Amino acid sequence: MNKILKQYKVIIIAVIIIAVSFSFGLYLGNKNNTTITYREPLIIKSSISSSTVNMDAFWTAWKLLDQKFVNTSKENKEISNDDKLWGAIKGLTDSYGDPYTVFMPPAESKSFESDISGNFEGVGMELAMKEQNIVVVAPLKDTPAYKAGVQKGDIVVAIDDKLASELSSIDDAVKLIRGKAGTEVKITFSRAGYSKPIDIKITRGIIDIPTADTEIKDDVFIIRLYNFYALSTEKFRLALRDFLDSGKHKLILDLRGNPGGYLESAVEMASWFLPLGKVIVRENFGQNIEEYLYRSKGYDIFNENLKMAILVDSGSASASEILAGALQEHNIAKLVGTKTFGKGSVQELIKVTPETSLKITIAKWLTPNGISISDGGLTPDFEVKITAEDLQKDEDPQLEKAIEILK
């Protein structure tokens, strides 16, 4: 537990599984694996000195609150010095204006660690911040949110009558939405095509996150991948083996509504299609810091007979965008559908004390050709929309178009 937790980058945000309380773009691990490790608290020499920042105002406010504050809340909870310190750090973190840069006091940090270890209770949907709104990237298949009718693109207006505009971060929304299985939460959404917000009551449950399934249609092998979590890499490998055993040469990878997961899973999957050393994604840290390139491991098991298309939409985010962008730019697959979500920020989880953590946005993802995923997402080669009428008729024009171009 003393290694760097540099990259538990769920490819997130970078967004959030309510059931897991992930934030998009965050994944655990290091450059080579997804082992959960932690950076121990460090003594960091700050570039800020007393000559550049006058802390008198801070200490004056601290003393005034100590002397004059009267607690009028019903709970009448005693406010400890630790509570004040955590609040001060939270205020400092909030001042950066990034919804994915979050300080987690002991209770939240412990809850987060429990979630990423596999205890999943909640409603089962991915959230991200987009244009100052908390947006549903995708409800996870067969979860309470999915069954209740939550749709990708829904904007959270309120949670149990608490306005989303009053929340400082996505993590605050997560705290209100998640909870014990069997309890209920009411979420108010704004939805495209509706003149008024809609209320959806969801009974929380234990979330069994689906991974992948396959089918053959019109002589085309289809792999539907629902996430990029721990089991996804093996499930995808088995699906590819079934594809090879089928004797088919046409493959559709359906990433619609796939909100992401572990970066390493995306790199592993892309490596089945790319020669050794080909760039899969670039990690850009800003000016004066060299990019880190994630390259193919060179499994490259397919030949020129492979014909491939990838289905994407506004619910395809982070790891989905990394995999789709790499295979598109290396001319392995054509993208069919609508623009992807555009989640390409990277978070690092760092222990501030043994009981508290900081989740900090440290970089952004670029495609092999250097296109920022966050700047509007990926543009499909063939743009095909699905209408409400298509859904009512149980028709899938995106899938049909993908089959058409492969033929």
Sequence and secondary structure as in RCSB ss.txt:
>XXXX:A:sequence
MNKILKQYKVIIIAVIIIAVSFSFGLYLGNKNNTTITYREPLIIKSSISSSTVNMDAFWTAWKLLDQKFVNTSKE
NKEISNDDKLWGAIKGLTDSYGDPYTVFMPPAESKSFESDISGNFEGVGMELAMKEQNIVVVAPLKDTPAYKAGV
QKGDIVVAIDDKLASELSSIDDAVKLIRGKAGTEVKITFSRAGYSKPIDIKITRGIIDIPTADTEIKDDVFIIRL
YNFYALSTEKFRLALRDFLDSGKHKLILDLRGNPGGYLESAVEMASWFLPLGKVIVRENFGQNIEEYLYRSKGYD
IFNENLKMAILVDSGSASASEILAGALQEHNIAKLVGTKTFGKGSVQELIKVTPETSLKITIAKWLTPNGISISD
GGLTPDFEVKITAEDLQKDEDPQLEKAIEILK
>XXXX:A:secstr
  S     BB  B  EETTTT  BTB  S SS              S  TTT  THHHHHHHHHHHHH    SSS
     HHHHHHHHHHHHHHTT  TT EEE HHHHHHHHHHHTT  EE  EEEEEETTEEEEEEE TTSHHHHHT 
 TT EEEEETTEEGGG SSHHHHHHHH   TT EEEEEEE TT SS EEEEEE EE     EEEEEETTEEEEEE
  BSTTHHHHHHHHHHHHHHHT  EEEEE TT   BBHHHHHHHHHTTS TT EEEEEE  TTS  EEEE     
   TT EEEEEE TT  THHHHHHHHHHHTTS EEEES      EEEEEEEEETTEEEEEEEEEEE TT  BTTT
T    SEE    HHHHHTT  HHHHHHHHHH 
